[in-house]
Amino acid sequence: MRNYTKIDREKLLKDYSESDNFKEVHFRSDKNQPIWKAYSIAYVQASGHYVKFFYKRGAPTCRLESISVLITLLDPRIFLFCHRSYIINLFYLKSYWTQGERIVAKTIDGDEIPVSHDAVDKFKTLMQPYIEQ
């Protein structure tokens, strides 16, 4: 049985309401065509030279882009490069569970996203103020 740590999403949203999380995300190849408003991106999964965007609503979309380029376009206070293949929007986290040093984040839609060993400390630091008591 997994022991989930719940995240106080209301407090998280309130603390970051002044951020630039609502800006549009543009790419080198088509600067005039935004991919989407950043706040609507729940998480991103890399697969080879492509990234797959999972949104708050709607079907996922794929794009030829490097995840390392994409992370430079997103607000680092809200988007965490948590694994070599994943970027997560902290607004869409519901909880997370740990197993030893391993952390897996759970989105509000129930998707589970791994947090790499290298990102564990940053994840814990970002989430510490928002752990439900």
Residue, then its C-alpha position, 0 to 999 in steps of 0.5 A: m500500500r502506498n502512503y500518499t502525501k497530499i498537496d495543498r493546491e489552494k495554497l500553491l495556487k494562491d502563492y503563485s497567482e502573481s507569476d507569469n505562468f499565464k504567458e504563451v509558450h513559443f518555439r524557435s520554429d514558429k515564434n508567431q504561433p503559440i503552442w498553448k498558454a503555459y498554465s494549461i500544460a499539465y505535464v510534458q513527456a519527452s520521447g526521442h526528439y519529440v515532446k508530448f504535451f498533456y493539457k488541463r483539457g483536451a487531447p495530448t499533442c506532439r511536437l518536434e522539440s527538445i525537452s531541454v529547450l522547452i524547460t528554458l521557456l517555462d517558469p522554473r518556480i512552477f514547472l519542474f524538470c523532474h526527470r530526463s523525460y518529464i516536466i511537471n506543472l506543480f499546479y496539477l499535482k495532487s499528491y506524491w508517494t515515496q519508496g525509499e529515495r524514490i518519489v512519484a508525483k500524482t497529477i489531479d488526473g491520476d497520472e503518475i510521474p517519476v521524479s529522478h534522483d537528481a530532482v528529489d531535493k528540488f522537488k521536496t524543497l518546492m513542495q515542503p510549504y504545500i504539504e497538507q497537515 
